[in-house]
């Protein structure tokens, strides 16, 4: 994904591979944005949001292990 100047991606949001978030676009928290230009296609469920947090923490632990 490419996020251009002045664009904002909210906490927990997902921007899909190959998407382009154009200048001054705001992607709300806990949503999924796809396409060129990126458009919000849906909100993330609470379960999806929790899974994303867990996976992010797992990556941090892997980084510490292999640093």
N, C-alpha and C positions, 0 to 999 in steps of 0.2 A: 504494500500500500504506500501511497505518497500523500503526505499531509502538508499542504502548502501554507505560506505565510498567513498568519492571522486566523487560521482555522483552529477550532477547539474541539477536542475529543473528550467527552465526559468520563468520569470514573467508571470503570467496569464496562465501558463500551467496547465493541468489537468492530474493527474496520477490516473488511475482507481483503484477501490477497488480490492485488491488481487494482484495487479501488483508488480513486483520486479524490481526496477531500479538498475542495477548492477554497481559495482565500475567503476569509470571514464566515465560513460555514461552521455551524455549531452542531456537533453530534451529541445528543443528550446522554446522560449517564444510563448505563444498563440497557443499551439498545444495540442493534446490529445494523451496520451501514455497508452497502455493497454498490458496486458499479462505478461508471465514469460518466458524469460526476457521481460521487458517493451520495446515496440517498438512504435514509433510515427505512429498513424493510420490516422491522418488528422490534418489540421489546423482548428482553431476555427474561426468562422465568427466574424465580428465586432459586430454584435448583441449579439452573445453568450458572447463575451468578456465583453461587457457593462453590460449584465445581471449578470455575475460573480462578477463584481465590486460592483454592487448594492446589491447583496445578502451578500457580505462580509461586507459592511457598515451596512446593517440591523443587522447582527450578533453583530457587535460592539455596536450598540445602545441597543440591548437586554442585552448584558453583563453589560452595564452601568446601565440599569434599574433594574437588579436583583442582582447587586453586593452588 
